[in-house]
Amino acid sequence: MITDFFPDFRSQRVDTGAATINTIVGGGGPPLLLLHGWPQNLLEWHRLAPKLAREFTVVATDLRGYGASGKPDSGERSVGYSKRSMAADQIAVMEQLGFKRFAVVGHDRGGRVAHRMALDHAERIERVAVLDIVPTRTVYGSVSKQLATAYFHWFLLIQPHPVPETLLAGQGEFLLRTLFRGVGEDAMPPPVFADYVRCFNDPATLHAMCEDYRAAAGIDLEHDEADIERRVSCPMLILWGEKGAMHRLYDVLETWQGRGTDVRGNALPCGHWMPEEVPDAVYDALRNFLHK
């Protein structure tokens, strides 16, 4: 599967001490880390990573709990799936690959991990691009009917174990077809969609995804509140889909400009699933940002 979609990439598993992270590496040039979102895995980058590998050493991983990465116990208050813990995984992966400083691109949940990396490990992050989100604290601080409708899963997945796990068990295909409605097979080929479904239907992955969201509604908010006066010090690129909910609900760029010292960005002609829907547009935006 991986080699089919990422020609000339090598696949490896990196033991961070806290989790084993499924990783692919390809290309040459400055190091660039790609972090996927929910409910996907590193296959999200299948249309974009090979393009970026022409100019960068591209590293793409499955986040802790997702895809083929390890699914460690979450501990008290889901701390094991806090964005701080997930960010530490990625720093360890890049360290073991020999990259002390690097750029990072995160979509959806990966964007939240990238944001935390840029705060906790500022000396390691050269540039950060965040795709189609606003900060977690902003979301939970501005709940409306429109947001709760568009992001219903935020409120389902945080319910106590085993409520969402039980309700969603074996329902991956139905839910994902609902979420990806309107995304064509050119963007998300059947083997990619099938892998997303396979992972979603794995009980350990489903539980880990719920823990990710439970952490977001609890300990992540505490971390964000403690850092409310801090700003991301490296350059930030913010991209979002003009057909997506973020565009309707927020002034996405203005929201992020309050969280960084050097923030720029724009909407792209797509919905939420940006790396798969409009890989060329995302590539152009990233290339211009990363080379400056």
C-alpha positions in Angstrom: 0.0 0.0 0.0 2.6 2.6 1.1 5.0 1.9 -1.8 2.1 2.1 -4.3 1.4 5.7 -3.3 4.8 6.9 -2.3 7.3 5.7 -4.9 10.9 6.0 -3.9 10.0 6.6 -0.2 11.3 4.2 2.4 9.1 3.0 5.3 10.3 2.5 8.8 9.1 2.4 12.4 10.6 4.8 14.9 10.6 3.9 18.6 10.4 7.2 20.5 10.4 5.5 23.9 6.8 6.5 24.4 5.3 5.2 21.2 6.3 3.5 18.0 5.6 5.9 15.1 5.0 4.6 11.5 7.1 6.8 9.2 8.0 7.2 5.6 10.9 9.3 4.2 11.6 10.4 0.7 13.3 13.0 -1.5 16.2 15.2 -0.7 16.8 18.8 0.5 15.7 20.6 3.6 13.7 18.4 6.1 9.9 18.8 6.0 7.5 16.9 8.4 3.9 16.2 7.3 1.2 15.5 9.9 -2.2 14.2 8.9 -5.6 14.8 10.4 -8.6 12.9 11.6 -9.9 10.3 10.6 -7.0 9.7 8.3 -3.4 8.6 8.4 -0.2 9.4 6.4 -1.9 8.3 3.2 -3.6 11.7 3.3 -0.4 13.0 1.7 -0.4 10.6 -1.3 -1.0 13.4 -3.9 1.3 16.0 -2.2 4.3 14.2 -0.7 5.8 13.0 -4.0 5.7 16.6 -5.3 7.3 18.0 -2.2 10.0 15.3 -2.3 11.4 16.9 -5.5 12.8 19.7 -3.3 12.6 18.6 0.3 13.4 15.6 2.4 9.8 14.7 3.2 8.9 12.8 6.4 5.3 11.8 6.9 4.1 9.9 9.9 1.0 8.3 11.4 0.2 10.3 14.6 0.3 8.3 17.8 -2.9 6.2 17.9 -3.5 6.5 14.2 -2.8 4.3 11.2 0.1 1.8 11.9 1.6 3.8 14.8 1.5 2.5 18.3 -1.5 3.1 20.5 -0.1 3.5 24.0 -2.4 3.8 27.1 -3.8 7.3 27.5 -3.2 7.5 31.3 -5.0 9.9 33.6 -7.1 12.6 31.8 -6.0 11.3 28.4 -2.6 12.9 28.9 -1.1 10.3 26.6 -3.0 11.8 23.7 -2.4 15.5 24.6 -1.0 17.5 21.8 2.1 17.9 24.0 2.7 14.2 24.1 1.9 13.8 20.4 4.3 16.7 19.5 7.1 15.1 21.6 6.7 11.9 19.4 7.3 13.9 16.3 10.3 15.7 17.7 11.8 12.3 18.7 11.2 10.9 15.2 13.0 13.8 13.5 15.8 13.7 16.1 16.4 10.0 15.3 16.3 10.7 11.6 19.1 13.3 12.1 17.1 16.5 11.8 17.6 19.1 14.6 15.6 21.8 12.9 12.9 21.4 10.3 9.7 22.8 8.9 6.3 21.2 9.7 3.0 21.1 7.9 -0.1 19.9 9.8 -3.6 19.4 8.6 -6.6 19.2 11.0 -5.4 17.2 14.1 -1.9 17.4 12.7 -2.2 21.1 12.7 -2.9 21.1 16.4 0.1 19.0 17.0 2.2 21.3 14.8 1.0 24.3 16.8 2.0 22.7 20.0 5.4 21.7 18.6 6.0 25.3 17.6 5.3 26.4 21.2 7.0 23.7 23.1 10.0 23.2 20.8 10.5 26.6 19.2 14.2 26.0 18.8 13.5 23.0 16.5 10.8 24.5 14.2 11.9 26.7 11.3 8.5 27.2 9.8 5.0 25.9 10.4 2.0 25.6 8.1 -1.4 24.8 9.5 -4.2 23.7 7.2 -7.9 24.3 7.8 -8.2 24.8 11.6 -8.4 27.5 14.2 -6.9 26.9 17.6 -8.6 24.4 19.9 -9.2 27.0 22.5 -11.0 29.2 20.0 -13.3 26.4 18.9 -14.4 25.4 22.4 -14.7 29.1 23.4 -17.1 29.9 20.5 -19.5 27.0 20.2 -22.6 27.8 18.1 -25.3 25.8 16.5 -23.4 26.1 13.2 -20.2 24.9 14.7 -21.8 22.0 16.6 -23.6 20.9 13.4 -20.5 21.0 11.2 -18.2 19.5 13.9 -20.6 17.2 15.7 -17.8 14.6 16.2 -16.0 17.0 18.5 -18.8 16.5 21.0 -19.4 12.9 20.4 -15.9 11.6 20.6 -15.2 13.4 24.0 -18.0 11.4 25.7 -16.8 9.0 28.4 -15.5 5.6 27.4 -17.0 3.4 26.0 -19.9 5.5 24.7 -18.5 6.8 21.4 -16.4 3.6 20.9 -19.6 1.5 21.2 -21.8 3.7 19.0 -19.2 3.9 16.2 -17.9 0.4 16.3 -17.9 -1.1 12.8 -19.4 2.1 11.4 -16.3 3.4 9.6 -17.6 3.1 6.0 -20.9 4.8 6.7 -19.3 7.6 8.7 -16.4 8.2 6.4 -18.6 8.2 3.3 -20.6 10.9 5.1 -17.6 12.9 6.0 -15.9 12.6 2.6 -19.1 13.3 0.6 -18.3 15.2 -2.6 -14.6 14.1 -2.6 -14.0 12.3 -5.9 -12.0 9.1 -6.5 -9.3 11.1 -8.2 -8.6 12.8 -4.9 -9.3 9.8 -2.7 -8.8 6.5 -4.6 -10.8 3.5 -3.4 -7.6 1.8 -1.9 -6.9 5.0 0.2 -10.6 5.3 1.3 -10.5 1.5 2.2 -7.5 2.0 4.3 -9.1 4.9 6.2 -12.1 2.6 6.8 -9.9 -0.3 7.9 -8.1 1.8 10.5 -11.3 3.4 11.8 -12.9 0.0 12.3 -9.9 -1.2 14.4 -11.1 -0.9 18.0 -7.7 0.2 19.3 -7.5 3.0 16.7 -11.1 4.1 17.4 -10.4 4.3 21.1 -7.1 6.3 20.5 -9.0 8.8 18.3 -11.5 9.3 21.0 -8.7 9.8 23.5 -7.2 12.4 21.1 -10.5 14.4 21.3 -10.9 13.9 25.0 -7.5 15.3 25.5 -8.4 18.3 23.3 -11.4 19.1 25.5 -9.4 18.8 28.7 -5.7 18.8 29.2 -5.0 20.5 25.9 -7.2 23.4 26.9 -5.2 23.7 30.2 -2.0 23.8 28.2 -3.3 26.4 25.8 -4.6 28.5 28.7 -1.2 28.4 30.4 0.4 29.6 27.1 -2.2 32.2 26.2 0.4 35.0 26.3 3.0 33.1 24.2 3.2 33.4 20.4 4.6 31.1 17.8 7.9 32.8 17.0 8.7 31.2 13.6 6.9 32.2 10.4 3.4 30.6 10.1 1.4 29.9 6.9 -2.4 29.4 7.4 -4.4 27.8 4.6 -8.1 26.9 4.7 -10.8 25.8 2.3 -13.2 28.4 1.1 -15.9 25.7 0.8 -15.3 24.5 4.3 -16.8 25.2 7.7 -13.8 27.1 9.1 -14.3 29.7 6.3 -17.9 30.1 7.2 -17.4 30.3 11.0 -14.2 32.3 11.5 -11.9 34.9 10.1 -9.3 32.2 10.0 -6.3 34.3 9.3 -7.1 37.0 11.8 -7.7 34.3 14.5 -4.2 32.9 13.9 -2.6 36.3 13.7 -3.3 36.6 17.4 -1.3 33.4 18.0 1.9 34.2 16.1 4.4 36.9 15.4 4.7 36.4 11.6 1.5 34.9 10.2 0.3 35.0 6.6 -2.2 32.9 4.6 -5.2 32.6 2.3 -8.1 30.4 1.4 -7.9 27.8 -1.4 -10.8 26.6 -3.7 -11.7 23.4 -1.8 -13.3 22.0 1.2 -11.6 20.6 4.3 -9.6 17.8 2.8 -7.1 20.1 1.2 -4.0 17.9 0.5 -6.2 15.5 -1.4 -8.7 17.9 -3.0 -6.2 20.5 -4.3 -2.7 19.2 -4.0 -1.3 21.5 -6.7 -2.6 24.6 -5.0 -1.4 23.4 -1.6 2.0 22.6 -3.1 2.4 26.0 -4.7 1.5 27.8 -1.4 3.8 25.6 0.6 6.7 25.9 -1.9 6.4 29.7 -1.9 6.3 29.8 1.9 9.1 27.3 2.6 11.6 28.8 0.2 11.3 32.3 1.6 
